[in-house]
Amino acid sequence: CFAGAEIMKSSGYIPVRLSHVLRHCSVGAIMRGPEYVMTMVDTREWTDRQGQTGATLIPYVDQVRSALAIEQELRKPPVAREMDNGAVDGVCLPAIRFPKWMSCPVCGGLAFAPWRDGAFGVHPRCTAENCAQKPMLEQLPWVMVHAEGHLADVPWHRLAHAQAGTQEQRQCRPTWERVSLFLSKTAYGWRIRCAVCGAWQEFRQGSRLPWGQAHKQPWLREPPWDQASAQGKSLAHILEINDTRVHAARTQNALVIPPESRVHKGTVLDRLYCSTSKRAEIDRAQTALARKSAVHRVAQELRCSVSDVLEALEEIDKGYPLYGKHFTPGLLLENEYKALSEPIPDVYEDEDLVTRHRSVQWKDQGQEWPWHGLQGRIIRLVDRLVSVTRLKEIMVFQGFQRPVDSDLDQNTLVPPDIVAQSQWLPAIELYGEGIFFTLDHELLSQWATCPSVGQRSLQVQNRFARSGLRFEPEIHVSPEFIFLHTLAHVLIKELEATAGYPAASLKERIFCSSSPVPMAGVLIYVAVPDVVGSLGGLAEQAEPKRFLALMDRVLARAQWCSLDPVCSEHLGQGPHLLNRAACHACALIPETSCIYGNILLDRAFLIGETSGLLQYLQGP
């Protein structure tokens, strides 16, 4: 079990995987514990007893930050472990119980935070006067969500009195000492009723109401949101806590590539570079004697010679590890494509990117197969074949949204610290392996100019433009992209049976562009938070004969779907009708594997009689 981080629940602790802390258990998310539903507090509270951040700096990620256009440092979330005596070693990530309202499953009476006066571990029970059974209370499943990223309890008293008709109802005030609000099911939704004045209101999933004087987040204590600045846009939505619109984490991923992937860990140079405090101690020395003493102390701490420290300082002064190499911000995929396509000289097995190029052996197979046969066409189409025996991926948590507005641009991205003042972002290091291959860009471009291909692709392009969907890095929807994306999906489904990895553990990376860097490639990989990496079965599939057999099976899988002919003849399916011949039975994969949300897929571009690339390569 990966007990990566600990979430505090009063005097108890809940283990959470590190990767989950950046996704469905990230800041602002609602998650279920063994007893209560909770929400994670922002990164300003990820501190130790001295108030210092408990997150650990991740070194050698300047290229990643540049490619993702990130100015802040990247730090790993704190890690804590509960010892046998109940004490905690490390920094815990705080969470609070939310929603705070609880209800009686028998009488429907509501109580606000009834646990606040009780002992830990004692479950609150109903205190309504007319409830004979007095059962244990349950947290309400509804919250109030706003497109600007705000989250709060539903103001049940205000909702019940929203259409108050009498003077008594308009002057009714909430009573916290006794149960006065009751919830009941109706034919059209739910009804909240005030037992004091008789006011009531019906509501259902998605009902809208003014935000009111609630705080922006459940754990914040600053003054409530100023509605005067909202200019009438303060309507919020009542949603169930498991609704996908309540929280959507925004993460970005990038591979560590040379020269930073080639750093030798554990050397004096590496340890001195990673220790900013030791370098600062040397830099603070104002005289030659003081500097000599500081260098000597650092050498003792690092258990090395003074000359080793001086040599390391010299390399750092020269610009280690990048040595003045500049990177254009935003060219994420272009830099990764180049690093994967070009052989790395004198590579060591402990580096963070280890590739074995099989392109020569791959092309040599062409002599064994007929030029126009299926295997021959596959060999012609695949230009480079690379076995990625080790890779390192950085996953960065950039914030979250609460996408309740149909206009996606109106949903605000909330940063991890809520106030956008932090000098760092949460990130984790993932290690794994993969298969990388490129296609003949010229052949792909020629096929894309076929009228039948262009017409079929144009429909999807127009729908994508109207959908308002955006991806980072930005993509250009083209026949080439749809082909590569569909091929990656069918390949993942085949690898699930071939390499023994669940489809949910595999990831895709699509490299497709015509300029400024022509790209046509696919990386299928697995990455886990364990520095040891994965089991090795995936990279072995890049052995030329195995890969040829694999691609043969992939294309055979793409030719048939259990829902054909309905699937193959579909004019549009999936979100915004952005898929053609692609459904759960043939081309859709788990959400964790596809960064594009399982859209822009079409099997006809692989094996179609009029628009399929493999059919085009066969010739007339």
GIHU-V144848 format. One record per backbone hydrogen bond with DSSP energy under -1.0 kcal/mol. NH is the residue of the N-H (numbers start at 0). CO is the residue of the C=O. Records with the same first field share a line. If there is no record, write none. Layout:
NH->CO / CO
//
This chain:
2->0
3->1
4->15
6->13
7->92
8->11
11->8
13->6
15->4
20->16
22->19
24->19
25->22
27->39
28->25
30->37
32->35
37->30
38->95
39->28
40->93
42->415
44->41
45->42
46->44
47->51
50->47
53->45
55->75
57->73
64->60
65->61
66->62
67->63
69->64
72->422
74->424
75->55
80->88
82->86
85->82
88->80
92->5
95->38
97->36
101->110
102->137
103->108
107->103
109->180
110->101
112->99
115->112
117->114
121->118
125->134
130->127
136->123
137->102
139->100
142->238
143->151
144->236
145->149
148->145
150->215
151->143
155->153
158->154
159->155
160->156
161->158
163->160
169->165
170->166
181->192
182->107
183->190
185->188
189->202
190->183
191->200
192->181
193->198
194->179
197->193
200->191
202->189
205->237
206->203
208->235
210->233
219->216
224->213
228->225
229->226
232->229
235->208
236->144
237->206
238->142
240->140
242->239
245->242
247->400
249->398
251->395
253->393
255->391
260->256
261->258
262->259
270->266
271->267
272->268
273->269
278->274
279->275
280->276
281->277
282->278
283->279
284->281
290->286
291->287
292->288
293->289
294->290
295->291
296->292
297->293
298->294
299->295
300->296
301->297
303->298
308->304
309->305
310->306
311->307
312->308
313->309
314->310
315->311
316->312
317->313
318->315
319->314
322->318
324->321
329->65
330->327
331->329
334->330
335->331
336->332
337->333
338->334
339->335
340->336
341->337
350->347
351->260
353->389
355->386
357->384
361->357
362->358
363->359
365->362
366->363
367->364
376->372
377->373
378->374
379->375
380->376
381->377
382->437
385->435
386->355
387->433
388->353 / 386
389->353
390->431
392->429
393->253
394->427
395->251
396->425
397->249
399->413
400->247
403->401
407->405
409->406
410->407
411->146
413->399
417->414
418->416
424->72
426->74
427->394
429->392
430->527
431->390
432->525
433->387
434->523
435->385
436->521
437->383
438->519
439->380
443->439
444->440
445->441
446->442
447->443
449->446
453->449
454->450
455->451
456->452
457->453
458->454
460->456
461->457
462->458
463->459
464->460
465->461
466->462
481->477
482->478
483->479
484->480
485->481
486->482
487->483
488->484
489->485
490->486
491->487
492->488
493->489
494->490
495->491
497->493
498->494
504->501
505->502
506->524
507->592
508->522
510->520
512->518
518->512
520->510
521->436
522->508
523->434
524->506
525->432
527->430
532->529
539->535
540->537
541->538
542->539
546->542
547->543
548->544
549->545
550->546
551->547
552->548
553->549
554->550
555->551
556->552
557->553
558->554
559->556
563->560
566->562
568->564
569->566
572->578
576->573
577->574
578->572
579->600
581->579
585->582
586->582
587->582
592->589
599->577
602->580
604->601
605->602
606->602
607->603
611->607
612->604
613->605
615->611
616->612
//
